[in-house]
């Protein structure tokens, strides 16, 4: 395993340690799954992915107050993946919010929107046994708030719920799958993926969308609720950090003078980030 380590100073009386894990991409299929899902499992399955996940869980239990998983726990919706995830997420030391693959039926076979999300959610038997769309937990004087932005958009109700969480008066650490646009992260993505057709960042303006393929520009163009949410996140002083994944590489940068965004690399590669908040 590779455990990155960061310290975030926000003025707590007692330190809180979080282990940020993301993009585990567990890929399993069993006798209840069709041939296409077996082919996906054969293509992407790797026993190291499960071993890394359980290694992260053990590390968090020994060293941290909470493991925060920001999505793509599973690679696609199969009977085997869903059953595995439901069992794994019974651990109360894991805080989870969904990513796009947690709803994906066959990985990229369809336009993914709310109807697609809800169809998968119902097929799972109403999700993975934990909140997938919006989640919050107070740990050691901070409020961890998870929001499902897995299709590059926020919704009006997300902003309403986030305001209610902020009103509780605790410092807020946000957790969601897709990172917010920031220039150095945008540039870094094209260094990591030369010739890529997009950066998978939330909130790109039209100038930055010019490099995108038409499909990706339509998919990731921010709408009014998304822009309103980003404005609120950047202007609310109680929001102190954002934990994200999706990009499969690690990066950290400041969205404002006081708001840091941590992107953590793929859990399927054994990467996690320990953040000590003081």
Phi and psi restraints in degrees (value plus and minus 20) as a CYANA .aco file:
   2 UNK   PHI    -139.3   -99.3
   2 UNK   PSI      92.6   132.6
   3 UNK   PHI    -126.1   -86.1
   3 UNK   PSI      87.9   127.9
   4 UNK   PHI     -95.2   -55.2
   4 UNK   PSI     130.3   170.3
   5 UNK   PHI    -150.8  -110.8
   5 UNK   PSI     111.5   151.5
   6 UNK   PHI    -154.5  -114.5
   6 UNK   PSI     135.1   175.1
   7 UNK   PHI    -141.6  -101.6
   7 UNK   PSI     111.9   151.9
   8 UNK   PHI    -140.0  -100.0
   8 UNK   PSI      98.3   138.3
   9 UNK   PHI    -116.7   -76.7
   9 UNK   PSI      95.3   135.3
  10 UNK   PHI    -151.3  -111.3
  10 UNK   PSI     -17.7    22.3
  11 UNK   PHI      71.5   111.5
  11 UNK   PSI      12.5    52.5
  12 UNK   PHI     -94.8   -54.8
  12 UNK   PSI     131.1   171.1
  13 UNK   PHI     -94.7   -54.7
  13 UNK   PSI     -49.9    -9.9
  14 UNK   PHI    -158.0  -118.0
  14 UNK   PSI     114.5   154.5
  15 UNK   PHI     -81.2   -41.2
  15 UNK   PSI     127.1   167.1
  16 UNK   PHI    -143.2  -103.2
  16 UNK   PSI     114.0   154.0
  17 UNK   PHI    -133.6   -93.6
  17 UNK   PSI     108.2   148.2
  18 UNK   PHI    -135.4   -95.4
  18 UNK   PSI     122.2   162.2
  19 UNK   PHI    -128.5   -88.5
  19 UNK   PSI      93.2   133.2
  20 UNK   PHI    -111.0   -71.0
  20 UNK   PSI     101.0   141.0
  21 UNK   PHI    -146.5  -106.5
  21 UNK   PSI     124.6   164.6
  22 UNK   PHI    -175.1  -135.1
  22 UNK   PSI     137.7   177.7
  23 UNK   PHI      36.4    76.4
  23 UNK   PSI      38.1    78.1
  24 UNK   PHI     -96.4   -56.4
  24 UNK   PSI     -52.8   -12.8
  25 UNK   PHI      31.8    71.8
  25 UNK   PSI      31.2    71.2
  26 UNK   PHI     -85.9   -45.9
  26 UNK   PSI     113.6   153.6
  27 UNK   PHI    -151.4  -111.4
  27 UNK   PSI      76.4   116.4
  28 UNK   PHI    -148.4  -108.4
  28 UNK   PSI     135.5   175.5
  29 UNK   PHI    -168.1  -128.1
  29 UNK   PSI     132.3   172.3
  30 UNK   PHI    -157.7  -117.7
  30 UNK   PSI    -185.3  -145.3
  31 UNK   PHI     -87.2   -47.2
  31 UNK   PSI     -34.5     5.5
  32 UNK   PHI    -108.4   -68.4
  32 UNK   PSI     -25.3    14.7
  33 UNK   PHI    -122.8   -82.8
  33 UNK   PSI     131.6   171.6
  34 UNK   PHI    -100.2   -60.2
  34 UNK   PSI     155.8   195.8
  35 UNK   PHI     -84.4   -44.4
  35 UNK   PSI     -56.4   -16.4
  36 UNK   PHI     -82.3   -42.3
  36 UNK   PSI     -58.9   -18.9
  37 UNK   PHI     -90.1   -50.1
  37 UNK   PSI     -54.2   -14.2
  38 UNK   PHI     -85.1   -45.1
  38 UNK   PSI     -57.6   -17.6
  39 UNK   PHI     -85.3   -45.3
  39 UNK   PSI     -60.9   -20.9
  40 UNK   PHI     -83.3   -43.3
  40 UNK   PSI     -62.6   -22.6
  41 UNK   PHI     -83.0   -43.0
  41 UNK   PSI     -60.8   -20.8
  42 UNK   PHI     -84.8   -44.8
  42 UNK   PSI     -56.8   -16.8
  43 UNK   PHI     -92.1   -52.1
  43 UNK   PSI     -59.0   -19.0
  44 UNK   PHI    -132.8   -92.8
  44 UNK   PSI     -32.0     8.0
  45 UNK   PHI     -87.3   -47.3
  45 UNK   PSI     118.8   158.8
  46 UNK   PHI    -172.9  -132.9
  46 UNK   PSI      97.1   137.1
  47 UNK   PHI     -78.2   -38.2
  47 UNK   PSI     -43.0    -3.0
  48 UNK   PHI     -83.6   -43.6
  48 UNK   PSI     -49.0    -9.0
  49 UNK   PHI     -83.3   -43.3
  49 UNK   PSI     -65.5   -25.5
  50 UNK   PHI     -85.7   -45.7
  50 UNK   PSI     -61.6   -21.6
  51 UNK   PHI     -82.7   -42.7
  51 UNK   PSI     -61.1   -21.1
  52 UNK   PHI     -83.2   -43.2
  52 UNK   PSI     -63.1   -23.1
  53 UNK   PHI     -79.3   -39.3
  53 UNK   PSI     -70.7   -30.7
  54 UNK   PHI     -87.7   -47.7
  54 UNK   PSI     -49.8    -9.8
  55 UNK   PHI     -84.3   -44.3
  55 UNK   PSI     -60.4   -20.4
  56 UNK   PHI     -85.1   -45.1
  56 UNK   PSI     -61.3   -21.3
  57 UNK   PHI     -81.0   -41.0
  57 UNK   PSI     -65.3   -25.3
  58 UNK   PHI     -84.5   -44.5
  58 UNK   PSI     -60.7   -20.7
  59 UNK   PHI     -82.7   -42.7
  59 UNK   PSI     -64.3   -24.3
  60 UNK   PHI     -83.8   -43.8
  60 UNK   PSI     -60.2   -20.2
  61 UNK   PHI     -84.6   -44.6
  61 UNK   PSI     -51.1   -11.1
  62 UNK   PHI    -108.7   -68.7
  62 UNK   PSI     -47.0    -7.0
  63 UNK   PHI    -145.1  -105.1
  63 UNK   PSI     -34.4     5.6
  64 UNK   PHI    -149.2  -109.2
  64 UNK   PSI     145.5   185.5
  65 UNK   PHI    -105.4   -65.4
  65 UNK   PSI     -43.6    -3.6
  66 UNK   PHI    -183.9  -143.9
  66 UNK   PSI     122.8   162.8
  67 UNK   PHI    -117.6   -77.6
  67 UNK   PSI     104.3   144.3
  68 UNK   PHI    -128.4   -88.4
  68 UNK   PSI      96.0   136.0
  69 UNK   PHI    -128.0   -88.0
  69 UNK   PSI     102.0   142.0
  70 UNK   PHI    -123.9   -83.9
  70 UNK   PSI      20.3    60.3
  71 UNK   PHI      80.2   120.2
  71 UNK   PSI     149.9   189.9
  72 UNK   PHI      36.9    76.9
  72 UNK   PSI      23.7    63.7
  73 UNK   PHI     -82.3   -42.3
  73 UNK   PSI     -64.1   -24.1
  74 UNK   PHI    -130.6   -90.6
  74 UNK   PSI     137.8   177.8
  75 UNK   PHI    -106.6   -66.6
  75 UNK   PSI     -47.7    -7.7
  76 UNK   PHI    -182.5  -142.5
  76 UNK   PSI     143.1   183.1
  77 UNK   PHI    -102.9   -62.9
  77 UNK   PSI      86.9   126.9
  78 UNK   PHI    -152.1  -112.1
  78 UNK   PSI     142.1   182.1
  79 UNK   PHI     -77.1   -37.1
  79 UNK   PSI     -65.1   -25.1
  80 UNK   PHI     -86.2   -46.2
  80 UNK   PSI     -63.0   -23.0
  81 UNK   PHI     -84.3   -44.3
  81 UNK   PSI     -64.1   -24.1
  82 UNK   PHI     -85.1   -45.1
  82 UNK   PSI     -64.1   -24.1
  83 UNK   PHI     -83.7   -43.7
  83 UNK   PSI     -60.6   -20.6
  84 UNK   PHI     -82.9   -42.9
  84 UNK   PSI     -65.8   -25.8
  85 UNK   PHI     -85.0   -45.0
  85 UNK   PSI     -62.1   -22.1
  86 UNK   PHI     -80.0   -40.0
  86 UNK   PSI     -59.9   -19.9
  87 UNK   PHI     -87.9   -47.9
  87 UNK   PSI     -64.5   -24.5
  88 UNK   PHI     -83.6   -43.6
  88 UNK   PSI     -58.5   -18.5
  89 UNK   PHI    -102.4   -62.4
  89 UNK   PSI     -19.3    20.7
  90 UNK   PHI     -89.7   -49.7
  90 UNK   PSI     -36.5     3.5
  91 UNK   PHI     -87.5   -47.5
  91 UNK   PSI      97.1   137.1
  92 UNK   PHI     -91.1   -51.1
  92 UNK   PSI     -30.0    10.0
  93 UNK   PHI    -104.9   -64.9
  93 UNK   PSI     -15.6    24.4
  94 UNK   PHI    -131.2   -91.2
  94 UNK   PSI     106.4   146.4
  95 UNK   PHI    -125.9   -85.9
  95 UNK   PSI     107.9   147.9
  96 UNK   PHI    -148.8  -108.8
  96 UNK   PSI     121.7   161.7
  97 UNK   PHI    -156.8  -116.8
  97 UNK   PSI     125.6   165.6
  98 UNK   PHI     -97.5   -57.5
  98 UNK   PSI     134.0   174.0
  99 UNK   PHI    -136.2   -96.2
  99 UNK   PSI     157.1   197.1
 100 UNK   PHI     -82.5   -42.5
 100 UNK   PSI     -57.8   -17.8
 101 UNK   PHI     -89.0   -49.0
 101 UNK   PSI     -39.7     0.3
 102 UNK   PHI     -89.4   -49.4
 102 UNK   PSI     -30.4     9.6
 103 UNK   PHI    -136.0   -96.0
 103 UNK   PSI     -24.2    15.8
 104 UNK   PHI     -94.5   -54.5
 104 UNK   PSI     107.4   147.4
 105 UNK   PHI     -98.9   -58.9
 105 UNK   PSI     -68.5   -28.5
 106 UNK   PHI    -156.2  -116.2
 106 UNK   PSI      -4.8    35.2
 107 UNK   PHI      48.7    88.7
 107 UNK   PSI      69.3   109.3
 108 UNK   PHI      60.0   100.0
 108 UNK   PSI      -1.0    39.0
 109 UNK   PHI    -110.4   -70.4
 109 UNK   PSI     -27.2    12.8
 110 UNK   PHI    -171.5  -131.5
 110 UNK   PSI     141.9   181.9
 111 UNK   PHI     -88.6   -48.6
 111 UNK   PSI     106.6   146.6
 112 UNK   PHI    -119.7   -79.7
 112 UNK   PSI      98.0   138.0
 113 UNK   PHI    -161.8  -121.8
 113 UNK   PSI    -189.8  -149.8
 114 UNK   PHI     -82.6   -42.6
 114 UNK   PSI     -56.9   -16.9
 115 UNK   PHI     -84.0   -44.0
 115 UNK   PSI     -62.1   -22.1
 116 UNK   PHI     -82.8   -42.8
 116 UNK   PSI     -65.2   -25.2
 117 UNK   PHI     -77.4   -37.4
 117 UNK   PSI     -67.9   -27.9
 118 UNK   PHI     -89.6   -49.6
 118 UNK   PSI     -53.6   -13.6
 119 UNK   PHI     -80.6   -40.6
 119 UNK   PSI     -65.2   -25.2
 120 UNK   PHI     -86.2   -46.2
 120 UNK   PSI     -61.5   -21.5
 121 UNK   PHI     -78.2   -38.2
 121 UNK   PSI     -64.1   -24.1
 122 UNK   PHI     -87.3   -47.3
 122 UNK   PSI     -58.1   -18.1
 123 UNK   PHI     -83.0   -43.0
 123 UNK   PSI     -52.5   -12.5
 124 UNK   PHI     -89.7   -49.7
 124 UNK   PSI     -30.5     9.5
 125 UNK   PHI      64.8   104.8
 125 UNK   PSI      28.5    68.5
 126 UNK   PHI      45.2    85.2
 126 UNK   PSI      31.6    71.6
 127 UNK   PHI      69.4   109.4
 127 UNK   PSI    -185.5  -145.5
 128 UNK   PHI    -118.9   -78.9
 128 UNK   PSI      -5.2    34.8
 129 UNK   PHI      72.6   112.6
 129 UNK   PSI     -21.1    18.9
 130 UNK   PHI    -157.4  -117.4
 130 UNK   PSI     143.6   183.6
 131 UNK   PHI     -78.9   -38.9
 131 UNK   PSI     112.4   152.4
 132 UNK   PHI    -133.1   -93.1
 132 UNK   PSI     -44.9    -4.9
 133 UNK   PHI    -113.0   -73.0
 133 UNK   PSI     -58.8   -18.8
 134 UNK   PHI    -174.2  -134.2
 134 UNK   PSI     113.1   153.1
 135 UNK   PHI    -166.5  -126.5
 135 UNK   PSI     129.4   169.4
 136 UNK   PHI    -171.2  -131.2
 136 UNK   PSI     130.0   170.0
 137 UNK   PHI    -176.2  -136.2
 137 UNK   PSI     114.6   154.6
 138 UNK   PHI    -113.7   -73.7
 138 UNK   PSI     105.0   145.0
 139 UNK   PHI    -154.3  -114.3
 139 UNK   PSI      96.3   136.3
 140 UNK   PHI      36.0    76.0
 140 UNK   PSI      14.2    54.2
 141 UNK   PHI      69.9   109.9
 141 UNK   PSI     -12.6    27.4
 142 UNK   PHI    -143.8  -103.8
 142 UNK   PSI     133.3   173.3
 143 UNK   PHI    -128.5   -88.5
 143 UNK   PSI      92.4   132.4
 144 UNK   PHI    -106.7   -66.7
 144 UNK   PSI     101.1   141.1
 145 UNK   PHI    -141.9  -101.9
 145 UNK   PSI      97.9   137.9
 146 UNK   PHI    -123.8   -83.8
 146 UNK   PSI     115.8   155.8
 147 UNK   PHI    -152.7  -112.7
 147 UNK   PSI     110.4   150.4
 148 UNK   PHI     -99.4   -59.4
 148 UNK   PSI      84.6   124.6
 149 UNK   PHI    -136.2   -96.2
 149 UNK   PSI      12.7    52.7
 150 UNK   PHI     -85.1   -45.1
 150 UNK   PSI     -36.2     3.8
 151 UNK   PHI    -129.0   -89.0
 151 UNK   PSI       7.8    47.8
 152 UNK   PHI      53.2    93.2
 152 UNK   PSI      -7.7    32.3
 153 UNK   PHI    -151.9  -111.9
 153 UNK   PSI     131.7   171.7
 154 UNK   PHI    -128.0   -88.0
 154 UNK   PSI     140.7   180.7
 155 UNK   PHI    -138.2   -98.2
 155 UNK   PSI     142.5   182.5
 156 UNK   PHI     -76.1   -36.1
 156 UNK   PSI     -60.6   -20.6
 157 UNK   PHI     -88.4   -48.4
 157 UNK   PSI     -46.0    -6.0
 158 UNK   PHI     -80.5   -40.5
 158 UNK   PSI     -65.9   -25.9
 159 UNK   PHI     -84.9   -44.9
 159 UNK   PSI     -61.4   -21.4
 160 UNK   PHI     -80.7   -40.7
 160 UNK   PSI     -66.2   -26.2
 161 UNK   PHI     -86.4   -46.4
 161 UNK   PSI     -59.4   -19.4
 162 UNK   PHI     -84.6   -44.6
 162 UNK   PSI     -61.5   -21.5
 163 UNK   PHI     -78.1   -38.1
 163 UNK   PSI     -61.1   -21.1
 164 UNK   PHI     -82.6   -42.6
 164 UNK   PSI     -58.4   -18.4
 165 UNK   PHI     -87.2   -47.2
 165 UNK   PSI     -62.5   -22.5
 166 UNK   PHI     -81.8   -41.8
 166 UNK   PSI     -56.0   -16.0
 167 UNK   PHI     -83.6   -43.6
 167 UNK   PSI     -35.3     4.7
 168 UNK   PHI     -88.2   -48.2
 168 UNK   PSI     -38.3     1.7
 169 UNK   PHI      74.0   114.0
 169 UNK   PSI     -20.4    19.6
 170 UNK   PHI    -110.4   -70.4
 170 UNK   PSI     134.6   174.6
 171 UNK   PHI     -79.8   -39.8
 171 UNK   PSI     120.6   160.6
 172 UNK   PHI    -130.8   -90.8
 172 UNK   PSI     113.1   153.1
 173 UNK   PHI    -131.5   -91.5
 173 UNK   PSI      97.3   137.3
 174 UNK   PHI    -105.6   -65.6
 174 UNK   PSI     126.1   166.1
 175 UNK   PHI    -154.1  -114.1
 175 UNK   PSI      98.5   138.5
 176 UNK   PHI    -172.5  -132.5
 176 UNK   PSI     147.8   187.8
 177 UNK   PHI     -96.9   -56.9
 177 UNK   PSI     -68.3   -28.3
 178 UNK   PHI    -114.0   -74.0
 178 UNK   PSI     106.2   146.2
 179 UNK   PHI     -87.4   -47.4
 179 UNK   PSI     136.9   176.9
 180 UNK   PHI    -102.6   -62.6
 180 UNK   PSI     129.8   169.8
 181 UNK   PHI     -78.2   -38.2
 181 UNK   PSI     116.2   156.2
 182 UNK   PHI    -173.6  -133.6
 182 UNK   PSI     117.2   157.2
 183 UNK   PHI     -78.6   -38.6
 183 UNK   PSI     -65.8   -25.8
 184 UNK   PHI     -87.8   -47.8
 184 UNK   PSI     -51.2   -11.2
 185 UNK   PHI     -90.7   -50.7
 185 UNK   PSI     -61.7   -21.7
 186 UNK   PHI     -75.4   -35.4
 186 UNK   PSI     -67.6   -27.6
 187 UNK   PHI     -86.0   -46.0
 187 UNK   PSI     -60.4   -20.4
 188 UNK   PHI     -83.7   -43.7
 188 UNK   PSI     -57.4   -17.4
 189 UNK   PHI     -80.6   -40.6
 189 UNK   PSI     -62.6   -22.6
 190 UNK   PHI     -90.7   -50.7
 190 UNK   PSI     -41.7    -1.7
 191 UNK   PHI     -92.6   -52.6
 191 UNK   PSI     -59.6   -19.6
 192 UNK   PHI     -91.4   -51.4
 192 UNK   PSI     -55.5   -15.5
 193 UNK   PHI    -147.3  -107.3
 193 UNK   PSI      56.0    96.0
 194 UNK   PHI     -78.4   -38.4
 194 UNK   PSI     112.7   152.7
 195 UNK   PHI      58.4    98.4
 195 UNK   PSI     -12.0    28.0
 196 UNK   PHI     -82.8   -42.8
 196 UNK   PSI     134.5   174.5
 197 UNK   PHI    -112.3   -72.3
 197 UNK   PSI     -19.0    21.0
 198 UNK   PHI    -193.2  -153.2
 198 UNK   PSI     157.5   197.5
 199 UNK   PHI    -135.9   -95.9
 199 UNK   PSI     -26.8    13.2
 200 UNK   PHI      43.6    83.6
 200 UNK   PSI      11.5    51.5
 201 UNK   PHI    -123.9   -83.9
 201 UNK   PSI     127.1   167.1
 202 UNK   PHI    -108.3   -68.3
 202 UNK   PSI     106.6   146.6
 203 UNK   PHI      77.6   117.6
 203 UNK   PSI      -0.5    39.5
 204 UNK   PHI     -85.4   -45.4
 204 UNK   PSI     115.5   155.5
 205 UNK   PHI    -102.1   -62.1
 205 UNK   PSI     155.9   195.9
 206 UNK   PHI     -83.0   -43.0
 206 UNK   PSI     -55.5   -15.5
 207 UNK   PHI     -80.5   -40.5
 207 UNK   PSI     -63.2   -23.2
 208 UNK   PHI     -98.4   -58.4
 208 UNK   PSI     -40.0     0.0
 209 UNK   PHI     -97.2   -57.2
 209 UNK   PSI     -31.0     9.0
 210 UNK   PHI     -80.8   -40.8
 210 UNK   PSI     -49.1    -9.1
 211 UNK   PHI     -99.9   -59.9
 211 UNK   PSI     -29.4    10.6
 212 UNK   PHI    -100.0   -60.0
 212 UNK   PSI     133.3   173.3
 213 UNK   PHI     -86.4   -46.4
 213 UNK   PSI     139.5   179.5
 214 UNK   PHI     -78.7   -38.7
 214 UNK   PSI     -63.5   -23.5
 215 UNK   PHI     -80.2   -40.2
 215 UNK   PSI     -67.2   -27.2
 216 UNK   PHI     -89.1   -49.1
 216 UNK   PSI     -54.2   -14.2
 217 UNK   PHI     -84.0   -44.0
 217 UNK   PSI     -63.6   -23.6
 218 UNK   PHI     -84.5   -44.5
 218 UNK   PSI     -62.4   -22.4
 219 UNK   PHI     -83.3   -43.3
 219 UNK   PSI     -58.4   -18.4
 220 UNK   PHI    -132.1   -92.1
 220 UNK   PSI     -14.6    25.4
 221 UNK   PHI     -87.0   -47.0
 221 UNK   PSI     106.3   146.3
 222 UNK   PHI     -92.3   -52.3
 222 UNK   PSI     123.3   163.3
 223 UNK   PHI    -122.7   -82.7
 223 UNK   PSI    -197.2  -157.2
 224 UNK   PHI     -78.6   -38.6
 224 UNK   PSI     -70.1   -30.1
 225 UNK   PHI     -80.6   -40.6
 225 UNK   PSI     -55.0   -15.0
 226 UNK   PHI     -86.3   -46.3
 226 UNK   PSI     -65.1   -25.1
 227 UNK   PHI     -86.0   -46.0
 227 UNK   PSI     -56.6   -16.6
 228 UNK   PHI     -85.4   -45.4
 228 UNK   PSI     -60.2   -20.2
 229 UNK   PHI     -84.6   -44.6
 229 UNK   PSI     -64.0   -24.0
 230 UNK   PHI     -82.6   -42.6
 230 UNK   PSI     -62.5   -22.5
 231 UNK   PHI     -79.9   -39.9
 231 UNK   PSI     -62.1   -22.1
 232 UNK   PHI     -86.7   -46.7
 232 UNK   PSI     -65.3   -25.3
 233 UNK   PHI     -77.7   -37.7
 233 UNK   PSI     -62.9   -22.9
 234 UNK   PHI     -95.1   -55.1
 234 UNK   PSI     -40.5    -0.5
 235 UNK   PHI    -121.2   -81.2
 235 UNK   PSI     -33.2     6.8
 236 UNK   PHI    -108.1   -68.1
 236 UNK   PSI      93.5   133.5
 237 UNK   PHI     -86.8   -46.8
 237 UNK   PSI     -41.6    -1.6
 238 UNK   PHI     -95.1   -55.1
 238 UNK   PSI     -37.5     2.5
 239 UNK   PHI    -103.6   -63.6
 239 UNK   PSI      96.3   136.3
 240 UNK   PHI    -131.1   -91.1
 240 UNK   PSI     -39.1     0.9
 241 UNK   PHI    -181.4  -141.4
 241 UNK   PSI     137.0   177.0
 242 UNK   PHI    -147.0  -107.0
 242 UNK   PSI     111.3   151.3
 243 UNK   PHI    -127.7   -87.7
 243 UNK   PSI     103.7   143.7
 244 UNK   PHI    -161.3  -121.3
 244 UNK   PSI     152.7   192.7
 245 UNK   PHI    -162.2  -122.2
 245 UNK   PSI    -144.7  -104.7
 246 UNK   PHI      54.8    94.8
 246 UNK   PSI     -52.6   -12.6
 247 UNK   PHI    -110.4   -70.4
 247 UNK   PSI     -35.5     4.5
 248 UNK   PHI      48.6    88.6
 248 UNK   PSI      -3.7    36.3
 249 UNK   PHI    -157.7  -117.7
 249 UNK   PSI     141.6   181.6
 250 UNK   PHI    -118.3   -78.3
 250 UNK   PSI     121.5   161.5
 251 UNK   PHI    -182.1  -142.1
 251 UNK   PSI     131.1   171.1
 252 UNK   PHI    -162.4  -122.4
 252 UNK   PSI     120.8   160.8
 253 UNK   PHI    -179.2  -139.2
 253 UNK   PSI     144.7   184.7
 254 UNK   PHI    -115.9   -75.9
 254 UNK   PSI     105.0   145.0
 255 UNK   PHI    -102.0   -62.0
 255 UNK   PSI     -52.8   -12.8
 256 UNK   PHI    -159.3  -119.3
 256 UNK   PSI    -195.1  -155.1
 257 UNK   PHI     -83.1   -43.1
 257 UNK   PSI     -42.5    -2.5
 258 UNK   PHI    -143.4  -103.4
 258 UNK   PSI     -20.5    19.5
 259 UNK   PHI    -138.0   -98.0
 259 UNK   PSI      94.5   134.5
 260 UNK   PHI    -120.7   -80.7
 260 UNK   PSI     123.0   163.0
 261 UNK   PHI    -136.6   -96.6
 261 UNK   PSI     102.3   142.3
 262 UNK   PHI    -123.3   -83.3
 262 UNK   PSI     100.4   140.4
 263 UNK   PHI    -123.1   -83.1
 263 UNK   PSI     105.7   145.7
 264 UNK   PHI    -130.7   -90.7
 264 UNK   PSI     120.9   160.9
 265 UNK   PHI     -87.2   -47.2
 265 UNK   PSI     157.5   197.5
 266 UNK   PHI     -85.5   -45.5
 266 UNK   PSI     105.5   145.5
 267 UNK   PHI     -82.4   -42.4
 267 UNK   PSI     -46.9    -6.9
 268 UNK   PHI     -84.4   -44.4
 268 UNK   PSI     -37.9     2.1
 269 UNK   PHI    -119.4   -79.4
 269 UNK   PSI     -14.5    25.5
 270 UNK   PHI      68.4   108.4
 270 UNK   PSI     -14.4    25.6
 271 UNK   PHI    -104.4   -64.4
 271 UNK   PSI     117.2   157.2
 272 UNK   PHI    -168.3  -128.3
 272 UNK   PSI     147.6   187.6
 273 UNK   PHI    -151.2  -111.2
 273 UNK   PSI     102.3   142.3
 274 UNK   PHI    -114.3   -74.3
 274 UNK   PSI     102.8   142.8
 275 UNK   PHI    -136.1   -96.1
 275 UNK   PSI      99.2   139.2
 276 UNK   PHI    -116.7   -76.7
 276 UNK   PSI      96.5   136.5
 277 UNK   PHI    -122.1   -82.1
 277 UNK   PSI     103.2   143.2
